[in-house]
Amino acid sequence: MKGWGKFTKAQKAGMESRELHKLYRGHVHTRQKSYLNEEQYKKRMGGTSAVRLTIPALNLHHFNTATRCLKELSDALVELYEDKGMATESKLMLMRSMVYSTHRMMKAEADRSYSHEARGYEDFRGAR
């Protein structure tokens, strides 16, 4: 592409990718397909296509909590994956539920704004 000067291959690839994204992402058919895919995932699989996991990371207590919670989540997901008698849609709904439960547990254990009001910086309600 023109006007790129002296950039590394990775930088050029990134710039080209962003240009293509701008070109096609704004196209009405691309937006429509994206919307319809998301709606299909919601109907067929009982939720959205992604689940968020917030991990508080301010001190060693948060590190220990995250390590424990993520290990428990990992063990539960492996057990769920190996269950051959369950339908795929059910596994996906349970996976989302497990991830959300871990998300809430880590935020709740890290939130000390109720017991220590002076620690407002450790309030993780609404953190994303």
C-alpha positions in Angstrom: 0.0 0.0 0.0 1.1 3.5 -0.7 2.7 5.9 1.9 3.8 3.3 4.4 7.5 4.2 4.4 9.8 2.1 6.5 7.8 -0.2 8.6 8.4 -3.8 9.7 6.4 -6.6 8.1 4.3 -7.0 11.2 3.5 -3.2 11.3 2.5 -3.3 7.6 0.3 -6.3 8.2 -1.4 -4.6 11.1 -2.0 -1.5 9.1 -3.4 -3.5 6.2 -5.6 -5.4 8.5 -7.0 -2.2 10.0 -7.7 -0.7 6.6 -9.5 -3.9 5.5 -11.5 -3.9 8.7 -12.5 -0.2 8.2 -13.5 -1.0 4.6 -15.6 -4.1 5.2 -16.8 -3.6 8.8 -18.9 -0.6 7.9 -20.6 -2.5 5.0 -24.3 -3.2 5.7 -24.1 -6.9 4.8 -21.2 -7.5 7.2 -23.0 -5.8 10.0 -26.2 -7.7 9.2 -24.4 -11.0 9.1 -22.7 -10.3 12.4 -26.1 -9.4 14.0 -27.8 -12.5 12.6 -25.0 -14.7 13.8 -25.2 -13.3 17.3 -29.0 -13.7 17.4 -28.6 -17.3 16.2 -26.1 -18.0 19.0 -28.5 -16.6 21.5 -31.4 -18.7 20.3 -29.6 -22.0 19.7 -27.1 -22.0 22.5 -28.9 -20.1 25.2 -26.7 -17.0 25.5 -24.1 -14.9 23.8 -21.0 -16.2 22.0 -18.6 -15.0 24.7 -18.3 -14.9 28.5 -16.3 -12.3 30.4 -14.1 -13.2 33.3 -12.8 -10.3 35.5 -9.7 -11.1 37.6 -8.9 -8.6 40.3 -5.1 -8.1 40.5 -4.1 -5.6 43.2 -2.4 -7.7 45.9 -1.2 -11.2 46.8 -4.6 -12.2 48.2 -6.1 -11.6 44.8 -3.4 -13.7 43.2 -4.1 -16.6 45.6 -7.8 -16.3 45.0 -7.4 -16.2 41.3 -5.1 -19.2 41.3 -7.6 -21.3 43.4 -10.7 -20.2 41.5 -9.1 -20.7 38.0 -7.9 -24.2 39.0 -11.3 -25.1 40.2 -12.9 -23.8 37.0 -10.3 -25.6 34.9 -11.0 -28.9 36.7 -14.8 -28.5 36.3 -14.5 -27.6 32.6 -12.3 -30.7 31.9 -14.8 -32.9 33.7 -17.7 -31.3 31.7 -15.8 -31.7 28.4 -15.2 -35.4 29.1 -18.9 -36.1 29.8 -20.0 -37.9 26.6 -23.7 -38.2 27.6 -24.5 -34.5 27.5 -25.6 -32.5 24.5 -23.3 -29.8 23.2 -25.8 -27.0 23.9 -26.1 -28.1 27.5 -22.3 -28.3 27.9 -22.0 -24.7 26.5 -24.8 -23.4 28.8 -23.1 -25.0 31.8 -19.7 -23.7 30.8 -21.1 -20.2 30.6 -22.6 -20.6 34.0 -19.4 -21.9 35.5 -17.3 -19.1 34.1 -19.9 -16.5 35.3 -19.9 -18.0 38.7 -16.1 -17.9 38.9 -16.2 -14.3 37.7 -18.6 -13.3 40.5 -16.8 -15.3 43.2 -13.4 -13.7 42.4 -14.9 -10.2 42.4 -16.8 -10.8 45.6 -13.8 -12.2 47.5 -11.7 -9.2 46.3 -14.3 -6.6 47.2 -13.5 -5.2 50.6 -15.3 -1.9 50.2 -18.1 -3.0 52.6 -15.9 -4.1 55.4 -13.2 -1.4 54.9 -14.9 1.7 53.5 -11.7 3.6 53.2 -10.7 1.1 50.5 -12.9 2.3 47.7 -10.2 1.4 45.2 -10.9 -2.3 46.0 -14.6 -2.0 45.0 -15.0 -4.4 42.0 -18.7 -4.0 41.5 -19.3 -3.1 37.9 -15.6 -3.8 36.9 -15.2 -5.2 33.5 
